[in-house]
Amino acid sequence: MIIQSLLDTDLYKFTMQQCVLHQFPAAEVAYRFKCRTPGIDLRPFLAELQAEIDSLCSLYFREEELAYLAGLRFMKSDFIEFLSLFHLKRKYVTVEASDDFPCGIDIRVEGPWLHTILFEIPILAIVNEVYFRNRYPDLSDDEGLARLDAKIDLILNEPDNEDLRISDYGTRRRFSRDWQDRVVGVLKNRLGDHLAGTSNVALARKYGLIPLGTMAHEYLQACQALGPRLRDSQVYGFEMWAKEYRGDLGIALSDVYGSEPFFRDFDMFFCKLFDGARHDSGDPFLWGERMIEHWRKNKCDPRSKTLIFSDGLSVPRVIDLYRRFHGRVRLGFGIGTNLMNDKGPTPLNVVIKMVRANGQPVAKISDAPEKGMCEDESYLRYLRQVFGIPEPLDAPNRAK
């Protein structure tokens, strides 16, 4: 059984789920799986995937797990009580072979947002582990540990590294549950204070680390259907987040509509209200410079704000970003695949993205076009028109 605890997921799933409970309890959504890695056939593993998802849906939160969540300052008592009755329902997930997708399988999650939001991370972790344990059953840890030690050495040997801290963001694309556990243990032992925390709640609890995370793309995507007007959906999403958390968990995600609409919508009110912003696509150096200048224009001291970088980071890229921005702004670096799936074999680039909310198409338009996702080309064109986002040159190939 790959997933053995419902805490084996990213913190932002719980922070978003709590917001959904209080602000959008009746919302209905649909998610779709996508494998971006070419040449991957997942059909031979279909039965294993089905069995692992069946096992996932047998889990409930244990009392000690609920007590841990209740101890987080931003978790509310009624949400903890809701989780005490919660489990993932198998009827909301469909997994089947399909020739319509290059990887050979179609995974869909459809149902109430409140009851489906926790599926994404464990299903992606299951897909990864089933694939890698079948393809590389006897792979030694030696190469992975050597690569990990080299990364840690880069951080420890970096001059003026007092404020250089990384975090684990790797649950969804990890090689395996046991490998992520081992890597986090090594990171804690060797990095000490240079490890800021982990997004994985189960591992944060096990190792006494800070669980990290706020909002994900799906939250702002859903607001396209749940808000009063499409053009105001990003503003609406930030406002509802502030209504739920009253200034806590104040890191805004900046790339659901691309940079330009974000900077237009993230006005002086949000600049002062939110503690920082997270980068997840496009040029991180350009984005960081623009965020610093944006805060200055909106009468905020950038040194009091935080830039979180989380787009396909490696340790050398982290160090380059640290050297550019250290001392000018607070910094955070979330490393995912490069920490948790760097044992030799090529990692899978798999995602599960929201594609509908309340029966309406929703979309993500990224500064990196390959990271966008939408199932309705006409809606995607309309969304671009509403937000003033130019069409990419290969738009017909980017929508799905």
N, C-alpha and C positions, 0 to 999 in steps of 0.2 A: 504494500500500500504506500504510494508515494506521498500523498498528503495525509498527514496524521493529526493535524490540528487546524482548526479554522483560523488560528492566529498566524498560520504560515502564509501570509499575504502582506501586501504593502499597507502601511498606515493610512495612506490617503484613501483607501477603500472604506475604512471605517469613518474617517472624517467626512467624506462625501455621503456615506450612507446615513450618518446622523443628520446631515443637512437635508437629505431627501425625506427622512422620517418627519422632520418638522416643517419643511417648506414645500415639498412636492410629493406627499404620500400617495397620491392617486396616479402618478405618472406611469405610463406604459412605454416600454422601450424594446428595441431589437439590436443585437450585436452580431457581427460577422467576423469569422476567422479569416486571416490571410497569411500565407507564407510568401515572403518576398524573395526568398533564396531560390534561384533557378535550379532546375534539375532534381528537385526533391520529390520523392514518391512516398506518401505516408499511408497508402492503402494497405500494405502488409501489416500495419500495426493497428488496424481499425478495431479489432476485437479487444486488444489490450487497452486502447484508449477508452472504449466503452466501459470496460470493467473498472478502470481507475476512476472514471467519473461516477460510476455507481457507488464506489467506496467513498468518494468525496461527499456524496449526498447522504451518507449515513452518519456524518459527523454532527455533533452538537458542541456548544461551548461548555467546557468544564468550569466548575465553580472557581478554581484558582485562576483560570484564564479571565473570567469575568472580573474577578477582584483586581487583577493587573490592569485591565482596561479602565475600571472604575477609578484607579489611582492616577490616571492621566488627567491633568487639570482641565482639559477642554471637553472631556466626556461627561455627558449628563445622565442623571440617574434613570430617567425614563428610557433612554436609549439602551443602557445596560440591561434594564428589565426586558426590553424588546429582544435583545440578543439572547437572553436566557431561554427564550422560547423558540429561537430561530434555528432553522437548518435550511440548506440548499435543496430545492425540490427538483428532482430529476426530470419532471415533465416540462421544465422550461428549457431543456437542452436537447438539441438534435445533432447527432453525429452520424454521417453516412458517406459512403463512397459517391464520388461525383466526377464525371469527366469534364464538367464545366470549369474546374479549377486545376491549375497546373500541378498542384501537390496531390491531387487525386481524392481529396476528402473535403467535405463541407461541414463546418461546425457553426451552428446558429444558436443563439440564446435569445429567447423572447419571453416577455412577461412583465409583471410589475417591476419598476426600477428598484424599489425597496428590497425586492426579493431576488433580483438577478445581479445586482451590482457586485457581489462578491465572487462571481464565477470567473471573471477574466484572468486574474493572476494565477490561481491554482490550475486552471485548464491549460494555460500556456506552459506552466512548469511541468505539467503532466506530459504534454506533447514533446517537450524537449527531452525529458528524462526517458520516456519510452523510446524515442528515436535513438538517443545516444547509447542506451544500454543494449539495444539490439545491434546497432552498427559497430560499436566498439566495446564489446563485453569484457575484454581483458585489458583495457587501457590502464597503464600504470599512472599513479599520481606524480611520479618523479618529475616529468617535464612540466606539469602544471605548478608544482611547488618551486621548481627552479625559476620559472618565469615570475611567480609571485614574489620570491625573495629579491629578484632583480628590481621589481617595481618598488618594493619597500625600501631598498637601498637608495634608489633615486630620491625618494622623499626624505629619508633620514640624512642624506648627504647634501641636500640642497642648502646653500648658504642662506642665512636669514629666513629660516623656515618656521619660525615660531608660530606664525598664523596659518601655516599650510596644513589644512585638514581635508581628508577625503571621507566619503560616506559610501556604504554599500547600497546600490540601487539595482541589484542584479537578480532578484527572485524570478522574474518572468522568463528569463532566458538562461537560467543557470544550467550547468551540465547535469547536476543532480542535487537532491536535497542534502545528501551527506557531504558533497563537495562544497556547497555554499556554507554549511555549518563549519567545515574544517577551515575554509578560507577566512571566515569571520573570526574564528578562534586565533588563527595565526596573526591576523591584522591587529587584533586587540593586544596580543602578547608583545608584538614587535613594535607597533606604532604608538601605543599608549595614547597620549592626548592628540596625536595626529590623526586618529580615527574619531570622527565627529559622531558617528552613529550608523544606524542601518535603517532602511525602509521596512525591513522584514520584522514584523511585530514579535513573532515567536523567538527569533534570534536576539532581538533587543531584550526580551524578557530573560532568556537563558544566560546572556553574557553581561547583563547589567548595563547595556548601552542605551543611548537616547534613540527612541523610535522617531523617524523623520518622515514628513510628508504633509501636504496640504490638499491641493486640488489637482485633478487630471483633466485631460482634454474632453472626456465624456461629459464632465460637468458643464462646461461652457457650450459644448455641442447641444446638449439637451435643452439649454436655455433658448436655442433657436426656435424651439417649438413651444416652450413653456412661458416665455416672456410675452409682454404686450405687443411688441413690434420688432420685426426681424432686425432692423438697423440698430435697435437699442439692446439687442440680446447680450452683447458682451458687457455693457454697462449694467444691465439687469443682473447678470450672473455675479458680478463683483458686489453689487449692492445686497443681493440675497446672501452672499457669503458673509458680508459684514453684519447683516442682520442676525445670522446664526452665531457668529463667533465674536462679535463685538470688539474687533481689533486683534484678537488672537489668531494664530495660524495665518499670518499676514504675508504670505508669499504668493504673488499673482502669476499665473501662467500666461505667457506672452505670445504663443504661436498658433492659436486655433484659427485665426484669420490672417496670419502673417503680421509682420512688424508694423506696417503703416497704419492699419486700422487699430492696432493696439496702442500705438503712441497717440493717435487721435482721441481714443476713448479714455486712456489712462491720464485723466486731467489732474489738476492741482489737488482736488479732493482725495482722489485715490492715491496720488503720490504721497500725501501726508498720512493717509490712513493705513496704507499697506507698508509692511517692513521692507519689502523687496520684491524681486521678480525672478522668474525661472526661465532660463533659455533652453530650448529643446530642438531648434532647427535653424539652419542658416549659419552665417559667419559669426562665431561667438565674439571675436574681437570687435567687429563693427557694432554688433548689438550692445556689447558692454560699454563702448564709448558713447553710443547713442543714449543708453540708459542714464549714464552719468550726466550727460549734457541735459537730458530731459528733466532730471531731478533739479539741476541747477536752475533751469528756466522756470521751474514751478516752485522755487523758493524752498528747496529742501537741501540739506547738507548731504552730499553723496556718502560721506564717511559714516553717516548714521544709518545708511541703507545697505541692503545685502543683495548681491548678485549670486544666484544659484545656477551653475552650469551642469547640464545633464545629458547633452546630446552626443552619444557615441564616444565618450571620453576614454582616453588612455592616460597613463601617468605622465608621459612626456608632454601631451597636450595640456594636462592640468598644470604642469610646471610652467609652460609657456604663458598660460593665462594668469597664473599667480604672479609671474614676473611683471606682466603688463599692468595688472590692476592692484597689486598689493600696496597698501597704504593710502589708496585713493577711495576705497569702498570696502565694505565687509564682503567676504567671499565664502562660498560653499561649493563643493564639487561632488556630484553624485556619479559614481562609476558603476556601470552595470555589467554588460557582457564581457568587457575586457578584464574584469576581476573574476567573474563567476563562470565563465565559459572560455577559458584560455588554457586548455590542456594539450592543444595540438590540432585536433580536428576543427574544421571550419564551423563556427556557430551557425545556428538557424536564426534567420531574421523573421520572426513570427509576431503577429499582433492580433488582438481582438478589439475591434473598434465599434462604437455605437453607429448605427446607420439609420435608425428611425426613433422618433420620440412622439408619443401620442398619435401614431399613424402618419406622421409627417417625416419626410426625409430630413436628415441632418448631415452636416459635412464638416470635415477639418480641411482647412486650406493652409498649407505649411509654406514657410520660406524655402524648404527643401521639397520640391514637387513630388518626389517619390514617396514622401511620408503622408501625403494627402489621401483621403479615403471618402468616397461617396458612391452610392449605388444609383443615383438619379442624375443623369447628365443635365437635364433641363433645370433641376433645382440648383445644381452647382453653378450653372451659368447665371441664374437669377441671384444667387448669393454673391457672386463676384460683382454683379452689377450694383447690388444694394450697397456693398462695402467699397466700391470703386477699386476692385482688384483686377489688374489686367489678366487676360487669358494667357496661359503658357503656350509656347509654340506647338507642343504636342498634347494639347488639352484632351482630345478624345482618348488618349492612352493613359491618362492620369486619373480618371474619375473612379476606377474600381481598384 
